[in-house]
Amino acid sequence: MRGLFSLLLLPLRAPMLLVLLLVSAYMGLHWADVDPQLLAQSEAPVQLALSGPAFWPLQCLQAVFVVVMCTMPDLLLREISLLMSASKALTLVVTLLAVITGGLYLLHLAVFSEVLVLASAVLLARLDLTRLRIVPRPLAGTVGLSLWVLLGIAIGRALHSRLGGYLG
């Protein structure tokens, strides 16, 4: 019972977790503002393609990927290094994938800035947890922070639907 109570008080002891929740709620609010009917009237095929049924799963996958990259950088980089040392072809494939993905994010600076803000909030939350000497295993930390970010995104989306778009 005491463990559950300390877990419930954790956002008050580590205020950067609340900041992370607010940042992810704002992102969910902003993403919910994408209205397919309004985008269909504009002649922006790229925005129209991003507003389909795959929009929400891709945005949530992007958020989880950012959390994974910020929570387990040493494990990920070690695995990528081992993969790249296996052969020159794999090195070329991984390098091209990283450069193309980075270039696509740089082409759409709005998406890149969202990723940077979310990554900064995740790193600040991890730093705040470290200050409290709470250092979970990498997988547990990734799952916990991913669920926290997805909860914030769901709160933002629910706020948008409840208020009818007045906040957007």
N, C-alpha and C positions, 0 to 999 in steps of 0.2 A: 504494500500500500504506500509505503514511504517512497519507493522508487517511482511509482506512478505520479505521486504528487510532485516530486522533484522534476520529473519529465514535463509535467504540465506547467511548472514555473520556469522552465528553461528559457522561453522567449523573453521573460522579464529579466532574467539574469544575463542573458546575451542579447542585447537590444538589436544587434545587427541581423538577427534572425527575423525580427519584426520588419526591419528595413527590406530584407530579402522578400518577405511576404508581400509588402507593399509594392515593391518593384515588379514582382511577378503578377500581382493583381492589376497593376497599371498596364502591363503588357497584355493580359487577358482582356482588359477593357478596350485597349487599342485594337487588338485583333478582332474583337467582336464587332468593331465599328465597320469592318469590311462588309458592305452590303452588296450581294450579287446583282440585285436589280439596278442599283445605281451604277455599278461598274459595267453592266450590260449596255447602258445608255451611252457611256463614254466609249470612245474608240481606242481603248488601250488593251490590246490583245494579251499583253503580258500580265496585266492586273486581272483580267478576266480569267486567264488560265489559272491564276493563283487563288481564285475565289471559289473554286469548286468544292466538291465533297472531301478532297484530300487536303484542304487548307489546314484544318484544325489538327489532324494527326501529324502533318509535317511540321507545324509550328511547335507542337508539344514534343515531337522527336528532336527538333532543334534545341529546345530548352533542356531536355534530358541530356543531350550530347554535350552541351555547354557545361552542365553540372558534372558530368563524367570527366570531361577534360580538366576541370578545375579541382576535382576531388582526388583523382588518381593519376596525376601527370607522370609520376615516376614509373608506375607499373605500365602505363600505356606506352611511354617512350622506350622502356626496356623491351617490350614486346615488338614494337615497330622496328627497333634497332636489330633485334634478332631476326625478324622477318627480312629486313633489308640486307642483312649479312648473308642470307641464304644463297642469293644469286643476284647477278647484275640485272636480270630482267625484272625481278621483283623490286629492286631498288628503283629502276626506271618507272615502273607502274606506280609505286607509292609516291615517288617524287612528283610525277605528273598529276596524280590525283590530288595531292596537297596543293600544288600550284594552281590547278584549275579551280578547285574549291575556294581557295583564298582569293583568286581573281574574280570569281563570281560574287563573292561577298563584297569585294572592293568596288565592283561595278554598281551595286545597289547599296549605297552608303547608309540608307535608312535601316536596312536589315543589319548591316555591319555595326551600326551604333547600338541597336537593340542587343546584339550579341555581346558587345563590349560592356554595356551597362549591366546586363545580367551576370556576366563573368565577374565583374568588379563586386557586385553584391554578394555573389557566392563566395568569393575569396575573402571578403570582409567578414562574412558569417563564419567561415572556417577559422579565421584569425581570432574572432571573438570566442569561439568555442575552445580554441587552443589556450586563450588567456584564462579560461575557467578550468583548464587542464582536463578537458573532455576531448579525447582523441579516439574516436571509434575506429574500428578496422576499416580499410578502404571501401570494401563492398557495402558494409553497413552504413557508412557515412554517405556514400553515393545514393543508396536507396532512400535513406532518410531525407537528404537534401532534395532529391528528385521529387519525392512525394510532397515535400514542403512547397517547392516551386509549382508543381502541378496543382496543389491546393490553392495557391495564390492565383493562378491562372483561372481556375474554376470559379473562384470568388469574383474575379474581375468580369468574367463572362456572365455570371449570374447577376451581378450589379447592373451590367449593361442591359440585360433582358428585363430586369425588374423595373428599371427607371426609364425604359423605352428609348434609350439613346440620348438622354439629356446630358449625360456626363461627357460624351464623346466629342 
